[in-house]
């Protein structure tokens, strides 16, 4: 049991460090979100076509693999998690761009 708690603590720490490293450049992330048309369907705190970033954060709260899940969803697109409207895939984004966007979303899509 003690080992399980240590594993969870390590995974959480790794996620926070990863999110923090990518979240430091919020301006670059917002520019990438704008360029990729994310902001046409998503807003920070209200539902547009897709869920608000606040809702995405709430859905993934406490998940050690949240960064990877959100990055994968951005890349593959899809529907059904937040409703029937499909999110277009972003297959041309590089892995570091996907992680930057995912970290930015999970940080609440800050401006700075």
N, C-alpha and C positions, 0 to 999 in steps of 0.2 A: 504494500500500500504506500509506503514511504517513497519507494522508487517511482510509482505512478505519479505522485505529486511532484517529484523532482522533474520528471519528464514533461509534465504539463507546464511547470514553471519555466523550463528551458525553452519549450516551444513558444510560449507566450512572449518570453523575452526576445527570442529571435524575430518573431512577428513584429513586435514593437520597434525593434531596431531597424528592421527592413522598412516598415512604414515610415519611420522617422527619417531615414536616409532619403527616401523618395519624396516625402512630404515637404522637405526643406525648400524645394523649388516649386512653390505653388503657382508662380507666374508662368513657368514653363508648362506645367500641367494644365492650367486653365487655357493657355494658348493652344495646346494640343487638343484639348476637349473642344475648343471652338473650331479648330481646323478639321476635326473629325466629325463635326456636326452633332456632338453629344448634347450640347446646350439647346439644340432645336427641340429636343424631346424631354430633357431633364432639367430640373431646377433644384436649388439647394433645399428648400423647405416646403415646396408645394408640388403636387402631381401635375404634370403636363400631359404629354402623350404617355410617357413612362413614369416610373416612380420617382419621388424626390430622392435626392442623395441621402437625406435624413432617414428615409424609409429603408434604403439599402444598408446604411450603417446599423440600424436597429435589427434588421433581419440577420446580419452577420455578427452581431455582438457576441463576444465570448468564443468565437470559432477560431481555433489556432490556424486554420488554413484559409481564412477569409481572403487574404491577399491573392492567393492562387486561384480561389474560386471566382472572385470578381474579375481578375485578369482573364481567366479562361472564358467567362461569359462575355466579356467585351470582345474577345477575339472571335468566338463562335456565334454570338448573337443568340437568338431564340425567343421563345415565349412560354407562357404558362406559370412562371414564378410570381409575377405581379399582375397577370391578366392576359387576355388573348392577343393584344397588339404585339406583333413581333419586333424585337430590337434587331436592326441590321448588324451583320457580322462586320468586324474590322480586321480581316485576315492580313492586311498589308502592314499593320503596325508591328514593329519589332518588339521582342520580349521586354526590353527595358522600357519602352514606351507604354506597353500594356501594364507593367508593374507600376510605373509612374502614375498613370491614370487611376488604377485600382487603389493605390495608396492615397491619392488625392481625394477620391470618392470616400474612402473609409475614414479619412480625416475630416470629413464634412465639407469637402470642396472649398477650402479657404481661399480668399483672395490673395493673402500674403503669407 
